[in-house]
Amino acid sequence: MSRNSNHMKNGSNNRGKKAADRYRSLRGQGRGVTEDERLLTRPTQPLISPTEVVSQEQERVDEHSFERALHFDFTITDPWRVMRIMSEFVYGFDALAHIPPAVTIFGSARTHADDPVYASAVETARILAKAGFGIITGGGPGIMEAANKGAQEGGNLSIGCNIELPFEQSPNQYLDISLDFRYFFVRKTMFVKYSNAFIIYPGGFGTMDELFEALTLIQTKKVSNFPVILYGSKYWNGLLNWIRETMLVEEKVSVEDVALLRISDDPDEICKIVCDAYQENRHLEKQDSNREKSIR
């Protein structure tokens, strides 16, 4: 399913080889910049006050810019990116539509295999897999690798949703389904849509982003019966104390918002929380078939 296959094979003659090499060179220009970065970048323009008279020179610059835009390569413009974004959603939906109930496990890519936290992630994923859940991760190394390894040890589906980065992040070796995404927001939609819980292991900015994305969706009732469980009280207590002692005290969040976060150091307890929430959701859906569903 990777998009990394070569677009063209070498030609049989020298002319064909030169043409193919030139094609690859053109396609490779700017590869240090990811598609996400191109999407979120807008060229700077001079600031002009509404009351300011626009100079003739600026008018000429604007006219030339418009003229260049008319002859610009459409495949690197924002309208074309909309098509790529749509195709990426279809790509993910098509690949994941028939997976079993699943749990997404997040955490640092920098966690080494000899770290006790790595071993815990393997165990947590293994227990969840045996309970019937597939395991979804970001597909990379560290905690992601540990969770995918545990999924396979538990005999269930192991899924990785990789992301294009300025530096290469290779998929780990424990994946049954490996997907490659250009856009973070598409990838995050897959995590939420196809997960029944988030388990958050110690991690950095990316892990924090995924944590607070989930909390925002629950707080605003975009998803329901969706446990968010932090593993590692020693790592997370500082954050939880700040939320309680600063955000809550200053009334930036409610008591109910704070209660959305669960914390555990026990893989068995984590599995029980996930299973109980899943069964409760099934029970509510059976009681009321018209009950508003989450985006899942």
N, C-alpha and C positions, 0 to 999 in steps of 0.2 A: 504493500500500500504506500510505500515511500514515493515521494515525488523526486527523489534524487537520482533517478536513472538518467543516462545521457540522452539528450534530445536527438543527436545524430551520430551515426557511425562513421568511421574514417572512410573516405572515398577510395576507390580502387586505383585511381591514378593520382599523379602529383597535383594536378589542378583541383581535383576533388578534395584532396587533403588540405591544400591551402585554403580553400573555401570553408571547409569544416573548421579549421583552426581559427579563421577569422570570425566565424559565427560564434564559436565558443568564447573567443576573446571579447566580443561585443556583449554576449550574454553575461559574461563574468564581471563586466565593469561595475564598480560600485557594490560588489558583493559584501564588502565590510559593513554596509548599511543594511539593516533588516527591513523587511516590508512594513512591519509595524512602525518603524521610525520614519519611513517615507510617508506613510499615511498621516502621521501626527505632526508632520513638519509643514509649515507654510512660509513661503518666502517673505522676508521683511520688506516693508514699503515705507517711503518717507511719510512722516506725520505732517498733515496739512490741516490747518484750522479751517472750519467752515467759512469763516469770514476772510480768509486769506486768498489773494488772487493767485491762481496757478500760473506759473511762468510758462513761457512758450517752450523752453527746454524740457520741462516736465511733461508738457502735453505731447511733445515728440517722443519722449521715452515711453509714455503710456501707449501711444499709437504703435510704436515698434514692438512693444511687449505683446500687444493684442495680435499684431501681424505674425509674430513668431508663434504664438499659441495656436493660430489657425493651421500651422504646418507642423505642429508638435506631434511626436509619436503617441498615438492614442493609448497604446498598451501600457504607458507609464503615467497615465493621468488618473485622477480620482474617479471619474465615471467608470473607467475600466476596473478600478479596484473594487467598486461595488459588485461587479460580476464575480471577481475573485472571492470576495467575502461570501457572497451567496453560494458559490461552489464549495467553499470550505465548510459552511454549515451543512450542505447536502452530503458532503464527504463524511463528516462526523456522524450525522444522523443515520446515514445508511449503514455505517460500520457498527454502530452501537444499538440499533433499534431492537435487537433481539437478545441482548445480554441478560443474564439473570439479575435479581436484585443485587445492588452493589454498594460498596462503601469506598469513599475516596480517602486516602491517607496522604497527608502532606508532611513535609519536613525538609531539613537541610540536605542539599546535594553534597555538602562537605563532611558529612558524618562518615567515618571510616568503619570498615567491617569489624574491627576489633573493639569498637565502642559498645558498651553495654546497651546504649539506646538503640543501636542497630539491631542487636539481638532481640530486644523487646519488640521492635517493629516487625521483625520476622515472626515472632510468636503471636503477636496480636493479629496479624494478617492470616496466619495459619488457622487460628481458632475461629476467626470470622468466616474464612473459606469453608471450614468444616461445618459451620452452622448454616451454610447455604448462600453466602454472599460472594459475588465476584469482587475483585479488588482493582480499583482505578488509582493510578498515580500520574505524576508528571513525566514518567518514563525514563528519567535520568538516573544518576548514581545516588549514593548515600541512602537516606531513608526511603526514597522511591524504590531503589533497587531492593532494599530489605523487604519492603512490603510486597513487591512483585514476587520475590523469592518465596515468602510465606504463603502467598496465594497458590503457587504451584505445589508447594509442600502439602497444602491443605486440599489439593485436588480440585480447585475451582479455577475460574477464568481469571487470567492476569492481563490487565490492560494498561497501556502506557500512552499518554497524550503528550508528545514531545512538542517543543516550541523552537522556532528559529531564533537564534541568538547571535550577537556579534561574534561570540566565541562558540566553538562547536560543542554541543551537548549531545553525545552519542546515546542512543537508546541502550538500556541495560540488557543483560542476556536472559532475563527471566520473563519475557513478554510473549503472550499468546496472540494479542492484538497490539500492534504498534502503529500509532497514528502520528503524522507530522503536521503541525499547524504553523501558519505564518502570523496569525493575529491572536494576541492574548485574550481578547474579549470573546472570541469564538471558542477558544480552548476552555475558558472558564465557564462558558455556557454548558459545555459537555460535562464538566465536573458536576455542576449543580443538577442538570436535567437527569443524569443517569445515576445519581447517588442517592442513597437513603440516609446517609450520615457523613459527616466530616470528622476525621480524627487528625488532630494537629500535633505533630511531634515538634520538638525544638527546631527552630529554623530562623531564617533571616527575613529580609524585607519581602521576598516573594511569599513566604509562608504567612507573614502578617497580612499581606494583601488578600490572600485567599481566606484567611480567618475572618477579617472584617467585612469582606464581600458577603460571606455567608451570614454573618450576624445582621448586616443591613437588610438582606433579603428576608430574613425571618422577622426582624423588627417591623418591616413594612408589609408583612403578610404576603409576600410573593411566594414563599414556600411555607409548608406547615409540617409539624411532626418530624422535624429535621434536627436530630441532636448534633451539637458541636462539642466535641470532647477534647480537652487538652491533656496530653500525656506529659508527665514530668512536673510535679508540684514545685520542685526546687527551681526549675527554669521559669515557670510561668507565674509564681506567686508575686513577684515584683509588679508585673503587669496588672494582675488581678487587684492587688492592693491599690495601685494608682487609679484603676477604674472605680473602685469603691470609695476611696478616700478623696479623690479629686473630681472625677466626672460625676459621680453620684451626689456628692456633697454639694456641688455647684449646680445640680439639677440639669445637667446636660444629658443624662440618661435616667431611666426609671429603675426602680427595684426589679421590675419584671424583665427589663433589658439585661440587667446584670445576671439574673437567674438563667439566661439563655446559655451561659457558659458552664460546662461541667468540667471537672478535673479529676484525673485518676492516675495512679501509678501501677495499676493492676490490669493486665491484658484480659483476664477473665471478667472483671467488672466492666470493662469497656464493652466487651461482647454482649454482656447482659443488658447494658443500657441500650445498645443498638437494637438488639432483638426485641426488647420490650417496646421500644418506640415503633418499630416496624409492625409488630402485631397489633398495637393500638391503632395505627393508621389503617390497617386492613379491617379491623373491627368497625371503625367509624365509617369506612366506605361501604361496608355491608349494611350498616344501619340506614344509611342515606345515600342512595345511588346518585342523587342529584347534588350531593355535597360538592362545593367548589374545590377543585383539585389544584394542586400546585403545578408549576410548569413541567414537573416530571410526568 
